[in-house]
Amino acid sequence: MSKKGKVKVGIIGSGFIADIHADSFRMMPDEAEVVAVASPPEYKPEELAKKYNIARVFTDYKKMLAEDDIEMVLIGAPNYLHAQMTVDIANAGKHVVCEKPLCMTLEEADLMIDTCKKKGVLLMYAEELFFTPKYVKAKQMADEGAFGKLYMVKQSEKHFGPHAPWFWDVEKSGGGVFMDMGCHGIAFCYWFFGRPKIKNVYCQMATHVHGDKTKGEDDSICIIEFENGGIGLIEDSWARRGGMEDRIEVYGEDGLTYADLHMGNALPTFSEHGYGYAVEKAPSTKGWTYPVVEELWNYGFPQELNHFARCVRGKEEPQATGEDGRVVQEVLYAAYQSAGIGRKVELPFRPEGVKTPIELWLKGKNKS
């Protein structure tokens, strides 16, 4: 395994997020290159390989891990597979980039973190909101004192449902929309406030429109209270018609700022006929739409993966770690518990015998 030149990357997965990652590496090719992809044959990894000129294709990720030159492996698989894959990658002596959420349980999170430490490899948590240009600028201004003391940070992500069928299966995903997208808001608020301790979590959840597909919630509101007095407000939905919404609001004693990931980089467009692609999760391109320019760059994916490659080479220290993912995991637990019992949950919070976070909500929901 070479310790110089471009970092050689293997991707596990060949679906939506794997495509985003492969495209992101293509956009910033100086630090890393994707040399292999591994995915079961029914998910057609050869098509992703052809699209991005990836030389090696595997239908078993463990065979990919045997390739000596691969230094960093990116996990783009369903949530329930993250922990075992991370352990296998670490045992193969390769650095890990794990998609959000980190895993299903705190026990898995601890195993992932401990294994990577013992094997001397990095465990990097793929939270692109730490790298989203608008959000990075907002944090820079906040850190410079532009808004005075911060008292509330809000993050909102909403659309009409996930891109792959496994998200509807709570045994594979661990939960509904809050597991899928609330993890972004948790990490964002925690990061934006400077990673303070979390006092408590309050959450409300409901299934409004997708009860025929899932036991999981398709709408959620979560409030996080930090020990520094700050409040994080997180709104997520799979029940929102009209395509994707992704935005933040930052409030301080002396100022505020808003950021909308799509509207500021979009072309207001009307078409009677429709066209190829507008933006992630857009249901149609007929009528009024808002096609986004440089979508992946606006989200922060290329910057994130470029940073992780530089971390492998020792040029930077990871900004998003397994420990960050573990904090998110604990808040996910607390939020599902809160939604189940209808009141705040204090942290630290570590229930025993939990296989999926959503169990904590369903248990309380079924009692009421």
Buried (B, 14 or more C-beta within 10 A) or exposed (E): EEEEEBBBBBBBBBBEBBBBBBBBBBBBEEBBBBBBBBBBEEBBBBBBBEEBEBEBBBBEBEEBBEBEEBBBBBBBBBBBBBBBBBBBBBBBBBBBBBBBBBBBBBBBBBBBBBBBEEBEBBBBBBBBBBBBBBBBEBBEBBEEEBBEEBBBBBBBBBBBBBEEEBBBBBEBBBBBBBBBBBBBBBBBBBBBBEEEEBBBBBBBBBBEBBEEBBBBBBBBBBBBBBEEEBBBBBBBBBBBEBBBBBBBBBBBEEBBBEBBBBEEBBEEEEBEEEEEEBBBBBBEBEEEBBBBEEBBBBBBBBBBBBBBBBBBBEEEEBBBBBBBBBBBBBBBBBBBBBBBBEEBBEBEBEBEEBEBBBBBBBBBBEEE
